[in-house]
Amino acid sequence: MKKIVILTTLSILLLSCGNKENKQSIDSLIETKNIKALQEKKTALQVEVAKIEEALAKLDTKKEEALVSVITVKDTVFNHYLDIQGNVNTKEIILVQPEMPGTLINLNVKAGQRVSKGQVLGRTDDGGMSQQVASLESQYALAKTTFERQKNLWNQKIGSEIQYLQAQTQMISAQRSVAQIKAQLSKTVIKAPFSGVIDEVFVEKGQVVSPNQQGLMRIVNLSNMFVSTAVPETYIGKLKIGTEVDVYLTSLGKTYKGKVRQIGNFINPNNRSFGIEVSVPNPENLLRPNQVAKLKIIDYVNNNAITVPSNVIQEDGQGNKFVYAVNGSNGKTGTAKKVIVTLGKSSDNVTEILSGLTPDAIIVSEGVNNISEGMKLNF
């Protein structure tokens, strides 16, 4: 730009100086009507102006060059994702409650301990039911013996049928009483409903306990984890059981491969969405209930797509989307060419090109804002 200003100033000076030096002679030539001399003066000035314009043109040509970066587009697999947030959950998380109120006489576990399904976690005082069981079992044994003897007599046609039936009824009643008291007694034993880890214990041995909002302890099974979220109803036809999902845990900085395992059958009228569950493997036991997860659900696949970085796409005054391709490339230089393109879907800062570009086309990837069509490119 500095050179252009200098040359422009020089041309003005030449013309002005020429005018000053030759003003008198030109005036005299006009007075003498010397047309030939005047034409020679004009030609001389035109030659000087042509030289200046040529110099300016050379400088402008240098200005119309740009240093850019380029890429070659290829056929590739393009996946479009639905990005949505969800929460990590597990079906197997529970607050263990005592079925029978009383004093906690045994507490067999502590926080962090792994337990198996059916394992005895503790026991509450039975309130004397153990002695009742022994008494009722004795009554049942007597009733059973009486019934067997009455049955033998009845088989020998000795005694009445009513005696036989009464003995049978007494035995059955005693048997049911024993079963009932044992069922009540079993409620004093606190067992693990499923295999897992004791996450936290809220009581101590000797404490009087009863069912409450806090419970005795919390058991969590981290081997059956899933992410639950709500999906807009427009995706009803795009999601299926088994659809693969990328699950990114922000707190861990890790991505897990999951699959849709359940799709809701109800549309929430408040937000026009339906629920889904995505099963997630947890080999390292790093997942925890209520962790925040970011889901990327594949809803579109093109196995032979041409894609470009989204930031190279521009828009002209007519609303056309275009990219700059390299025309006449020799590996180091070329010319910028504006190419109108039709866009498809975008995902992960990459956009699908439906028309306008062919495989192996070279496009400008960096420096697109500093070039125009026809400009010489260096790369």
Order of alpha helices (4+ residues) and beta strands (2+ residues): alpha-alpha-beta-beta-beta-beta-beta-beta-beta-alpha-alpha-beta-beta-beta-beta-beta-beta-beta-beta-beta-beta-beta-beta-beta-beta-beta-beta
